[in-house]
Amino acid sequence: MSRTKTVFTCNECGGTSPRWMGQCPACKAWNTLEETVAEPAAGSAKNRYQALAKSQPVATLSEITATDVSRTPTGLDELDRVLGGGIVEGGVVLIGGDPGIGKSTLLLQAIDSLASRMNVLYVTGEESPAQVAMRSRRLGLSGAKVRVLAEINLEKILATIEAEQPAFCVIDSIQTVYSEQLSSAPGSVAQVRECAAQLTRTAKSGGCAMVLVGHVTKEGALAGPRVLEHIVDTVLYFEGETHSSFRLVRAIKNRFGAVNEIGVFAMTEKGLKGVSNPSAIFLSTHAEPVPGSCVLVTLEGTRPLLVEIQALVDSGGPSPRRLSVGLDRDRLAMLLAVLHRHAGVACMDQDVFVNAVGGVRITEPAADLAVLLAIQSSLRGKALPRGFIAFGEVGLAGEVRPAPRGQERLKEAAKLGFSVAVVPKANAPKKPIEGLTIHAVERIEQAIDALRALI
């Protein structure tokens, strides 16, 4: 009996190698080669690709008619915000997240809402139809017009899509689907790449909006080849802590809308409910102001969010610790050096802990000023005044640089009742904002002086 031939396939680019190597010879990524079954070079596969590929005439860019894509709202406002307004005809969305975080629940709610306006199909490869029906009853959904198919064979799924002609289809999940044309197991690199490519072609040619649910690795990245993220139109990540009832849906890629947009949901007994005022999640409810707490106005996509930054400075040993949750630890070390060099505030012998309340992750540099003011407040043991906010990027030379869309941040803070703000001078509004006293600063020394005057 002949031995099955295997090759090593790269998870990043899909390149192959006859033997295992530490570095992919195609994309130079490290430790990405995995052993898979080699697929025979069959003429049928070539003919299949030629049948799917339709020739398009060459046209001049200026002569091509460009119109805005029409969107259909899903009925979930927060999901529509992340998608850019709703689903697009022929658009393919890839959504990933940890097991049990709520991906199937969210999509079942969306497909039940869309069923009253269009033909829909829910393809489940991980659950039986009875399990899907049980979840639907628990969520209080009617499911009267939702068509359900429990199948993992790609050819049968494509035949059902052709027969049903749905305008919206959910594949839960892409890692369970396999094609008879390939001999490798479901979930392998070759199967995921081939099945996703054929489903995408079907969506584009038939005008069916499609959502592919993807598994994630232990690092939180989408499992399978990186080609999967390239061929789809939109990539969404479902984030959240297991001990928290709040969930975030974040857009990483969107050909039909803005990236880095987020939707905020609360997990309830009746499913996921949109949170209209997410700033309330990330603000602690202190009876009185406490030392080491500073509110930051951050920007997630088009939405200003108010997040509480907490800092704790305590006497450390010979090797003081620098720990941050929700913020970049290397940037924290850099900010402490700037605080010492330009403001004369030394934390060399102190343990410094910084936390973003609510489990949110902050990546923009506009959080620098709020972090430094929270550290200064904790070091002195004096609380910032009630209704205090700050934002701004801090450079290595000690300058405070402006943050994008500063006016919207200040208006959002004023709307929520904040009264004092320390912001970069370039972000100071030309017209006063009612109820908000603004201290505009150009350097970190001026920000520390303004803080000392307030407390």
Residue, then its C-alpha position, 0 to 999 in steps of 0.5 A: m500500500s503506497r504511502t499518502k504524499t504530504v506537503f507543508t503548507c504556510n498558514e500565512c500565504g498558502g505557499t507549499s514546501p516538500r519538507w518542514m522548514g522553520q521559515c516559509p520560503a514564499c513569505k518568509a514568515w516563521n513557524t507557519l508551515e503545517e503538514t497537509v495531504a498533497e492534492p493530486a493535479a487533476g484536470s477536472a479542477k482546472n476545468r472547474y476554475q475555467a468555468l467559474a472564471k468569467s472574462q470581463p472586457v477591459a475598460t477605462l477607469s474614468e468611463i466606469t459608472a460608479t454608484d454607491v452600494s445599496r445596504t440592507p439594515t440587519g435590524l441590529d443597530e450596533l452590527d449595522r454600525v460596524l458593517g458600515g450601514g448594513i449588508v451589501e448585495g454579494g458582499v462576504v463577511l468573515i466573523g471570528g471570536d472565541p468559542g461561546i462568545g456569541k457569534s451564532t447568537l448574533l447571526l441568528q438574531a440578524i438572520d431572523s430580522l432579515a427573514s421578513r424582508m428577504n430569503v435567508l438560509y442558515v447553514t450549520g455544520e456544528e449543530s443539529p437543526a434541533q439545537v438551532a431551533m432550541r436557541s431560537r426559542r430561548l431567544g424569543l425569535s419566531g424563525a417562521k421564515v428562516r431556512v436551516l440546512a445542517e450540512i458540511n459538504l460544500e457541493k451540497i451547500l452550493a446546490t442548496i444555495e442555487a435551489e433556494q436562491p437566498a439573498f442572505c446566507v450564514i455558513d457556521s462555520i467555514q472550518t467544518v465545510y469540506s469539498e469532495q474534490l480534496s482528500s484532506a480533512p475538514g479544517s485543513v489549510a487546503q479545505v478552508r482555502e478552497c471552500a471559502a474561495q468557492l463560496t465567495r465566487t457563489a456570493k459574487s456571481g449570484g448577489c447573495a450576501m454571505v457571512l462566514v463564521g471562523h474559528v480563532t487560534k489560542e492567540g486570538a487570530l483567525a485560524g486557517p490561511r491568511v488568504l481567508e482574510h484577503i478574499v472576503d470583503t469584511v473581517l469582524y472580530f468578536e471580543g469580550e471577557t468571559h466574566s463580563s456580559f459586554r461584547l465588542v464587535r470590531a471591524i478590521k477590514n471593510r471594503f464597504g465602510a470604515v475600519n476600526e469601527i466597533g459595536v457594543f453589545a450586552m449579553t442578556e437572557k434574550g440574546l445580544k442587545g445593542v448598548s446605545n451609550p457605551s461610555a457608561i460601561f467604561l466609567s467606574t461609579h465612584a461616590e467620590p473622586v479617587p487618586g489615580s483615576c483619569v477619564l480619557v476621551t478615545l476614538e473608536g472609528t467614528r464614535p468617541l468613547l469615554v474610558e476611565i484610566q486607573a493608575l496605581v503607583d506603589s513603592g517597589g523593590p530593587s526591580p520595580r514593575r511596569l504593568s499595563v492592562g488594555l494599554d501598550r506596556d512598552r509605551l508605558a515605560m516610554l511615558l514614565a521616562v518622558l515624565h521624569r526627564h521633562a516634568g521632574v516626576a521620578c518613578m524609578d523606584q516605584d511599581v507602576f500599574v495602569n489599567a483601562v476599565g471595562g476590559v477595553r483595549i486602547t491602541e491610539p497614542a491620544a491616551d498618553l496624557a491621561v495615563l501620565l496625569a493618572i500616574q501623577s495623581s496616584l503618586r501624589g495621593k490626590a484625586l482629580p476634580r470631578g468631571f475631569i477629562a484629558f487626551g493628547e499624544v506625548g512625544l519624547a521631547g515632552e511636547v503634547r501633540p494634537a489628537p484627531r477629531g478633538q472637537e467631537r471628543l470635547k462635545e461628547a464629554a460636555k454632553l455627558g456632564f464633564s466640566v474640566a479638560v486638559v487638551p493639546k493646544a491645537n485641539a482647543p476649540k475656537k468657540p467656547i463649549e458650554g459648561l466645559t473649562i478647557h486648559a490648552v497645553e503645549r508641553i507635559e510640564q504645562a499639563i502637570d502644572a495645570l493639574r497641580a493647580l486643580i488639585 
